[in-house]
């Protein structure tokens, strides 16, 4: 079973997304912010990371920089799930491991499962 690290500071949304991913056959580990995500990654490497762009205390960019600075984490695929999708240039973030950007304002729950599956293939 593939492990997904879900980095989302909105507890209600994190719970909803975790339930959808679990129903899709994934093991889900929750982290409410980037610092917590780093601790979870140190405990066990995820197969994919799904992160909100705007997190409490920082942005996902801090986490992306941290991931790129370590050989064991720099190749973990990242999916950004954010309200800022229209303002994000995926090509500029690919060097940071970002493989997909999902717009929270228009997404359907199945979009998240499909995106995770697509980056694991």
MDAnalysis code that builds the backbone (N, CA, C; Angstrom):
import MDAnalysis as mda
import numpy as np

u = mda.Universe.empty(363, n_residues=121, atom_resindex=np.repeat(np.arange(121), 3), trajectory=True)
u.add_TopologyAttr("name", ["N", "CA", "C"] * 121)
u.add_TopologyAttr("resid", np.arange(1, 122))
u.add_TopologyAttr("resname", ["UNK", "UNK", "UNK", "UNK", "UNK", "UNK", "UNK", "UNK", "UNK", "UNK", "UNK", "UNK", "UNK", "UNK", "UNK", "UNK", "UNK", "UNK", "UNK", "UNK", "UNK", "UNK", "UNK", "UNK", "UNK", "UNK", "UNK", "UNK", "UNK", "UNK", "UNK", "UNK", "UNK", "UNK", "UNK", "UNK", "UNK", "UNK", "UNK", "UNK", "UNK", "UNK", "UNK", "UNK", "UNK", "UNK", "UNK", "UNK", "UNK", "UNK", "UNK", "UNK", "UNK", "UNK", "UNK", "UNK", "UNK", "UNK", "UNK", "UNK", "UNK", "UNK", "UNK", "UNK", "UNK", "UNK", "UNK", "UNK", "UNK", "UNK", "UNK", "UNK", "UNK", "UNK", "UNK", "UNK", "UNK", "UNK", "UNK", "UNK", "UNK", "UNK", "UNK", "UNK", "UNK", "UNK", "UNK", "UNK", "UNK", "UNK", "UNK", "UNK", "UNK", "UNK", "UNK", "UNK", "UNK", "UNK", "UNK", "UNK", "UNK", "UNK", "UNK", "UNK", "UNK", "UNK", "UNK", "UNK", "UNK", "UNK", "UNK", "UNK", "UNK", "UNK", "UNK", "UNK", "UNK", "UNK", "UNK", "UNK", "UNK"])
u.atoms.positions = np.array([
    [0.843, -1.175, 0.000],
    [0.000, 0.000, 0.000],
    [0.889, 1.239, 0.000],
    [0.621, 2.141, -0.903],
    [1.419, 3.362, -1.001],
    [1.058, 4.322, 0.126],
    [2.095, 4.990, 0.643],
    [1.937, 5.933, 1.757],
    [1.903, 7.351, 1.205],
    [0.858, 8.103, 1.602],
    [0.688, 9.497, 1.209],
    [0.840, 10.372, 2.459],
    [1.730, 11.337, 2.385],
    [1.828, 12.346, 3.431],
    [0.971, 13.524, 2.992],
    [-0.060, 13.825, 3.781],
    [-0.988, 14.902, 3.473],
    [-0.674, 16.077, 4.391],
    [-0.210, 17.181, 3.794],
    [0.174, 18.366, 4.562],
    [-0.890, 19.433, 4.319],
    [-1.779, 19.572, 5.314],
    [-2.930, 20.476, 5.193],
    [-3.244, 21.034, 6.574],
    [-3.311, 22.369, 6.687],
    [-3.559, 22.978, 7.992],
    [-5.039, 23.176, 8.320],
    [-5.920, 22.947, 7.375],
    [-7.354, 22.992, 7.626],
    [-7.780, 21.588, 8.076],
    [-8.052, 21.419, 9.373],
    [-8.323, 20.095, 9.935],
    [-9.516, 19.412, 9.274],
    [-10.578, 20.167, 8.995],
    [-11.755, 19.585, 8.365],
    [-11.412, 19.058, 6.972],
    [-10.727, 19.873, 6.181],
    [-10.358, 19.473, 4.830],
    [-9.363, 18.319, 4.853],
    [-8.423, 18.348, 5.781],
    [-7.442, 17.265, 5.894],
    [-8.137, 15.934, 6.174],
    [-9.117, 15.961, 7.067],
    [-9.863, 14.741, 7.390],
    [-10.615, 14.235, 6.163],
    [-11.278, 15.136, 5.465],
    [-12.014, 14.762, 4.257],
    [-11.080, 14.170, 3.200],
    [-9.966, 14.850, 2.934],
    [-9.017, 14.364, 1.933],
    [-8.406, 13.024, 2.349],
    [-8.114, 12.866, 3.632],
    [-7.553, 11.599, 4.119],
    [-8.547, 10.462, 3.901],
    [-9.818, 10.712, 4.181],
    [-10.841, 9.678, 3.982],
    [-10.950, 9.284, 2.517],
    [-10.898, 10.265, 1.638],
    [-10.980, 9.990, 0.197],
    [-9.768, 9.164, -0.253],
    [-8.588, 9.551, 0.214],
    [-7.376, 8.816, -0.171],
    [-7.377, 7.398, 0.402],
    [-7.826, 7.249, 1.637],
    [-7.900, 5.916, 2.235],
    [-8.883, 5.034, 1.478],
    [-10.012, 5.593, 1.092],
    [-10.989, 4.846, 0.297],
    [-10.405, 4.463, -1.060],
    [-9.453, 5.266, -1.535],
    [-8.776, 4.968, -2.802],
    [-7.660, 3.949, -2.659],
    [-7.440, 3.463, -1.448],
    [-6.464, 2.400, -1.234],
    [-5.096, 2.853, -0.754],
    [-5.001, 4.075, -0.254],
    [-3.714, 4.602, 0.203],
    [-3.656, 4.664, 1.724],
    [-2.463, 4.488, 2.254],
    [-2.209, 4.758, 3.662],
    [-1.921, 6.248, 3.758],
    [-2.548, 6.938, 4.707],
    [-2.419, 8.388, 4.804],
    [-1.839, 8.779, 6.157],
    [-0.841, 9.646, 6.103],
    [-0.254, 10.235, 7.298],
    [-0.519, 11.735, 7.204],
    [-1.062, 12.315, 8.282],
    [-1.408, 13.735, 8.281],
    [-0.343, 14.580, 8.961],
    [-0.108, 15.766, 8.399],
    [0.771, 16.760, 9.010],
    [0.111, 18.124, 8.815],
    [-0.067, 18.895, 9.897],
    [-0.756, 20.182, 9.768],
    [0.112, 21.334, 9.276],
    [1.430, 21.148, 9.229],
    [2.316, 22.216, 8.759],
    [3.648, 21.614, 8.317],
    [4.511, 22.437, 7.742],
    [5.767, 21.957, 7.157],
    [6.691, 21.318, 8.189],
    [6.782, 21.893, 9.371],
    [7.659, 21.342, 10.405],
    [7.207, 19.940, 10.798],
    [5.914, 19.772, 10.974],
    [5.353, 18.464, 11.291],
    [5.594, 17.485, 10.141],
    [5.492, 17.972, 8.923],
    [5.729, 17.120, 7.755],
    [7.151, 16.583, 7.755],
    [8.113, 17.420, 8.085],
    [9.515, 16.984, 8.124],
    [9.695, 15.885, 9.178],
    [9.048, 16.031, 10.319],
    [9.119, 15.000, 11.366],
    [8.530, 13.693, 10.853],
    [7.379, 13.757, 10.204],
    [6.729, 12.556, 9.658],
    [7.593, 11.908, 8.582],
    [8.237, 12.715, 7.756],
    [9.116, 12.190, 6.702],
    [10.318, 11.499, 7.324],
    [10.867, 12.075, 8.396],
    [12.000, 11.452, 9.089],
    [11.613, 10.113, 9.707],
    [10.360, 9.990, 10.151],
    [9.892, 8.739, 10.745],
    [9.771, 7.642, 9.692],
    [9.196, 7.968, 8.545],
    [9.068, 7.017, 7.447],
    [8.803, 7.786, 6.153],
    [9.601, 7.497, 5.133],
    [9.459, 8.196, 3.859],
    [8.118, 7.874, 3.204],
    [7.404, 8.895, 2.768],
    [6.168, 8.647, 2.025],
    [6.490, 8.343, 0.562],
    [5.520, 7.759, -0.116],
    [5.673, 7.519, -1.556],
    [5.305, 8.764, -2.350],
    [4.444, 9.590, -1.788],
    [4.021, 10.837, -2.428],
    [3.598, 11.814, -1.324],
    [3.746, 13.100, -1.607],
    [3.327, 14.149, -0.676],
    [2.260, 14.998, -1.365],
    [1.148, 15.207, -0.663],
    [0.107, 16.123, -1.119],
    [0.129, 17.288, -0.140],
    [0.356, 18.501, -0.646],
    [0.509, 19.647, 0.254],
    [-0.280, 20.854, -0.232],
    [-0.843, 21.556, 0.737],
    [-1.439, 22.860, 0.472],
    [-0.276, 23.838, 0.277],
    [-0.461, 24.851, -0.498],
    [0.600, 25.832, -0.713],
    [0.750, 26.768, 0.483],
    [-0.371, 27.260, 1.001],
    [-0.333, 28.185, 2.138],
    [-0.590, 27.393, 3.415],
    [0.444, 27.279, 4.228],
    [0.356, 26.524, 5.472],
    [0.545, 27.454, 6.662],
    [0.080, 27.039, 7.804],
    [0.265, 27.830, 9.011],
    [1.750, 28.061, 9.258],
    [2.139, 29.318, 9.333],
    [3.521, 29.670, 9.649],
    [4.477, 29.714, 8.478],
    [4.094, 29.183, 7.326],
    [5.012, 29.149, 6.179],
    [4.228, 28.792, 4.917],
    [4.959, 28.469, 3.859],
    [4.332, 27.956, 2.641],
    [4.942, 26.600, 2.315],
    [4.349, 25.931, 1.365],
    [4.879, 24.638, 0.938],
    [6.274, 24.794, 0.323],
    [6.622, 25.995, -0.123],
    [7.947, 26.206, -0.711],
    [9.064, 25.894, 0.293],
    [8.836, 26.197, 1.553],
    [9.817, 25.868, 2.587],
    [10.031, 24.360, 2.643],
    [8.941, 23.624, 2.621],
    [9.024, 22.171, 2.632],
    [9.713, 21.653, 1.371],
    [9.374, 22.221, 0.223],
    [9.985, 21.783, -1.036],
    [11.495, 22.000, -1.022],
    [11.937, 23.133, -0.506],
    [13.377, 23.399, -0.402],
    [14.050, 22.384, 0.512],
    [13.413, 22.078, 1.623],
    [13.966, 21.099, 2.563],
    [14.078, 19.719, 1.905],
    [13.053, 19.321, 1.191],
    [13.074, 18.018, 0.515],
    [14.215, 17.933, -0.492],
    [14.443, 19.017, -1.229],
    [15.480, 19.009, -2.263],
    [16.891, 18.991, -1.686],
    [17.030, 19.313, -0.422],
    [18.368, 19.355, 0.178],
    [18.837, 18.007, 0.720],
    [18.027, 16.966, 0.576],
    [18.393, 15.640, 1.085],
    [18.250, 14.599, -0.014],
    [19.249, 13.754, -0.164],
    [19.235, 12.763, -1.239],
    [18.101, 11.753, -1.095],
    [17.672, 11.454, 0.129],
    [16.624, 10.457, 0.309],
    [15.207, 11.018, 0.120],
    [15.074, 12.326, 0.037],
    [13.738, 12.919, -0.114],
    [13.549, 13.702, -1.411],
    [14.613, 13.984, -2.114],
    [14.485, 14.882, -3.265],
    [13.691, 14.299, -4.431],
    [13.512, 12.972, -4.451],
    [12.771, 12.366, -5.554],
    [11.343, 11.980, -5.196],
    [10.878, 12.376, -4.009],
    [9.491, 12.097, -3.637],
    [8.581, 13.012, -4.454],
    [7.637, 12.442, -5.206],
    [6.737, 13.306, -5.985],
    [5.812, 14.104, -5.072],
    [5.567, 15.349, -5.470],
    [4.728, 16.260, -4.695],
    [3.551, 16.715, -5.554],
    [2.381, 16.741, -4.925],
    [1.175, 17.288, -5.540],
    [0.762, 18.482, -4.690],
    [0.631, 19.639, -5.299],
    [0.133, 20.812, -4.584],
    [-1.377, 20.876, -4.780],
    [-2.098, 20.972, -3.671],
    [-3.551, 21.092, -3.689],
    [-3.859, 22.429, -3.040],
    [-4.230, 23.412, -3.868],
    [-4.232, 24.789, -3.383],
    [-5.296, 25.659, -4.044],
    [-5.663, 26.712, -3.348],
    [-6.542, 27.733, -3.925],
    [-5.780, 28.627, -4.896],
    [-4.471, 28.547, -4.893],
    [-3.619, 29.406, -5.727],
    [-3.202, 28.740, -7.038],
    [-3.898, 27.690, -7.436],
    [-3.489, 26.915, -8.608],
    [-3.305, 27.773, -9.854],
    [-4.168, 28.757, -10.056],
    [-4.064, 29.608, -11.252],
    [-2.782, 30.429, -11.278],
    [-2.199, 30.690, -10.114],
    [-1.004, 31.529, -10.030],
    [0.291, 30.712, -10.027],
    [0.177, 29.389, -10.102],
    [1.356, 28.528, -10.006],
    [1.767, 28.034, -11.382],
    [3.046, 28.180, -11.689],
    [3.601, 27.671, -12.932],
    [4.252, 26.322, -12.625],
    [3.619, 25.245, -13.062],
    [4.102, 23.895, -12.769],
    [5.523, 23.681, -13.275],
    [5.847, 24.216, -14.440],
    [7.192, 24.034, -14.995],
    [8.269, 24.626, -14.090],
    [7.953, 25.726, -13.419],
    [8.923, 26.338, -12.512],
    [9.120, 25.521, -11.240],
    [8.108, 24.739, -10.858],
    [8.196, 23.961, -9.621],
    [8.620, 22.504, -9.830],
    [8.677, 22.047, -11.068],
    [9.110, 20.663, -11.328],
    [10.472, 20.332, -10.714],
    [11.458, 21.251, -10.763],
    [12.750, 20.937, -10.140],
    [12.652, 20.683, -8.625],
    [11.540, 21.087, -8.031],
    [11.326, 20.876, -6.596],
    [10.489, 19.632, -6.313],
    [10.261, 18.827, -7.325],
    [9.519, 17.586, -7.138],
    [8.033, 17.685, -7.374],
    [7.534, 18.871, -7.711],
    [6.099, 19.037, -7.930],
    [5.721, 18.417, -9.271],
    [4.782, 17.480, -9.217],
    [4.354, 16.774, -10.425],
    [2.963, 17.182, -10.900],
    [2.134, 17.634, -9.951],
    [0.770, 18.038, -10.298],
    [0.345, 19.198, -9.404],
    [-0.562, 20.009, -9.921],
    [-1.187, 21.075, -9.142],
    [-2.694, 20.901, -9.290],
    [-3.376, 20.815, -8.150],
    [-4.829, 20.654, -8.144],
    [-5.445, 21.920, -7.559],
    [-6.472, 22.418, -8.218],
    [-7.177, 23.615, -7.767],
    [-8.264, 23.206, -6.768],
    [-8.101, 23.606, -5.516],
    [-9.086, 23.266, -4.481],
    [-10.472, 23.796, -4.807],
    [-10.544, 24.907, -5.521],
    [-11.841, 25.542, -5.756],
    [-12.686, 24.796, -6.778],
    [-12.064, 23.955, -7.604],
    [-12.817, 23.247, -8.643],
    [-12.678, 21.731, -8.578],
    [-11.876, 21.233, -7.653],
    [-11.600, 19.795, -7.624],
    [-12.797, 18.987, -7.125],
    [-12.854, 17.754, -7.575],
    [-13.776, 16.751, -7.052],
    [-12.922, 15.795, -6.225],
    [-13.490, 15.143, -5.224],
    [-12.695, 14.249, -4.386],
    [-11.886, 13.207, -5.177],
    [-12.478, 12.669, -6.244],
    [-11.773, 11.660, -7.035],
    [-10.545, 12.218, -7.737],
    [-10.498, 13.544, -7.936],
    [-9.332, 14.158, -8.583],
    [-8.065, 13.918, -7.771],
    [-8.197, 13.920, -6.467],
    [-7.048, 13.730, -5.594],
    [-6.499, 12.313, -5.730],
    [-7.379, 11.326, -5.722],
    [-6.969, 9.927, -5.877],
    [-6.323, 9.730, -7.249],
    [-6.925, 10.287, -8.289],
    [-6.385, 10.157, -9.645],
    [-5.001, 10.806, -9.742],
    [-4.822, 11.964, -9.100],
    [-3.536, 12.642, -9.155],
    [-2.456, 11.817, -8.445],
    [-2.783, 11.256, -7.286],
    [-1.799, 10.436, -6.571],
    [-1.431, 9.219, -7.396],
    [-2.423, 8.563, -7.956],
    [-2.139, 7.380, -8.790],
    [-1.256, 7.756, -9.981],
    [-1.519, 8.919, -10.584],
    [-0.774, 9.308, -11.780],
    [0.714, 9.565, -11.479],
    [1.017, 10.097, -10.309],
    [2.425, 10.367, -10.013],
    [3.156, 9.125, -9.514],
    [2.428, 8.099, -9.120],
    [3.056, 6.856, -8.658],
    [3.315, 5.881, -9.797],
    [2.711, 6.132, -10.952],
    [2.886, 5.216, -12.088],
    [4.247, 5.344, -12.710],
])
